[in-house]
């Protein structure tokens, strides 16, 4: 395939109530550095490796008119997407997130597929998975 047609996953865009607050929250709770927060506070980005985590308001003319409005639910149901971050020390990452305003959902535990995973909600109610990298062969023991 031509390199001009090979995709690169560039952005995950999170639609939030307040871009500046969300950027600050993710930096504090999950340990990211802020790459950019524009003066209008309508776009923010975090340093996150090859894929950028970006934030933009839930409602804005540019996207509402083109792709439709973001559904704004105030229930215990989760969004159709979750944000997942991998850490070497899941317990410490989970603790830092909660200490910085994340709402605890489920404390970290070892999963049968070889990953340690805990869940929190961010300040907009979005589920964030805090996990380890999946071990190659979870059934083998040391």
N, C-alpha and C positions, 0 to 999 in steps of 0.2 A: 504494500500500500504506500502510496506517495506520502512523504513526510508532511505535505501540505494538507493531507486528509486524515492524518493520524490525530485523534483527539487528545487533549490534555485536560484533565479535570481541574479547572481553574478556580472556581468559587463555590462556596456554599453560602447562600444569602439567607439570613435570619431576619424575618420581619418582626419588629419590636415596637413597643409603645414610645420609648425614649432612647434614641440611638446613643447619646452621650452616656446615659446611665448604664445601658447594656454593655457598651464597650468597656467602661470602667469596672463593672461587675465581673465580666469575663476575664479581664486582666488580673483582678484581685483574687477571684475565686478559683480560677483554673491555671493561673501562672503565665498568661500570654503577655507579650509586649504589644503595645498599640503601634500599628504601622501608620495609620492615618485616621483622622477625624476631621471632616471638612468643616469650614466655618459655619455653614448652615445647619450643621448637625443632622443632615439627611443622609449621610453615608459615613460609615466607619469600618476600619479593617484591622485585623489582628495578624501579627507575624505567626504563621502556623506551618511553616515548611512549604512544600510545593503547592498546596491548595490554600487559598485565602479564605478565611472566615470573615464575611462581611455582614454589616448590619444596616438596615434601612427601615424607615417608618412603615407601619402596617398599612397605612392609607396614604397614597400619593397619586396625583394626577397621571404621572408618567406610566405607572403600571396598572392602576385600577382601570383606566380606560382601554388599555390594550389587552391585558391578560385576566382581568377581573379582580374583584376585591378579595382580600385575605379574610377568611372566615374568622370571626372574633368570638371564641367560645369562652365561657366562664365556668366550665364544669370540671369535674375530675377526670374527664376523658383526656387522652393524650392526643397530641398532634399526629399527623400521618408520617412524621419524620422525627427522628431523635438525633441529637448531636452526640458523638462518641469521641472520647479522648482516651488515649493509652498512656499509662504511666508505669514506671518501674516500681513505685511504692503506692499501690492503690489505696491502702488504708490512710496514709498521710495525705494523699490528694483529696480523698473524700472528706477528711477532717478539715482541711484548709477550705474547701468549697463551702461546707456548712458554716464554718467560723466566719466566712465572708458573705453570708446571706443566702446561700443556696438552701432550698427546702429539702430536708431529707425525705427520700421515698423508700429506699431499701439499702441497708448497710451492706458493704462489700461481703461477698461470699464466693467460694470456689465453685465453679460450674463444671459439669461433666465433660464439656467440650475443651477443657484445659485453659480456662480463663478465669481470673478473679474479677468480679463485676459488682459495682454498687450503682445506685441511681439517685439523682437529685433532680429538683426542678429549678430552673433559673428564675429571675425576677419577672419574667413574662409567662411563667408556667410551662415552658418547654422542657421536656425530659432530656436530661443529660446523663449519658452512660459514662461512668468512670471505670475503666478496666485496664487489665494488663494486656500485653500482646498474647495471642493464643499460642500455646505450646504446640509444636509440630505433632507430637504423638501423646495425647492426653492419657491414653490407657497404660503407657509404660511408667514404671516406678523406678526411682533411683536406688 
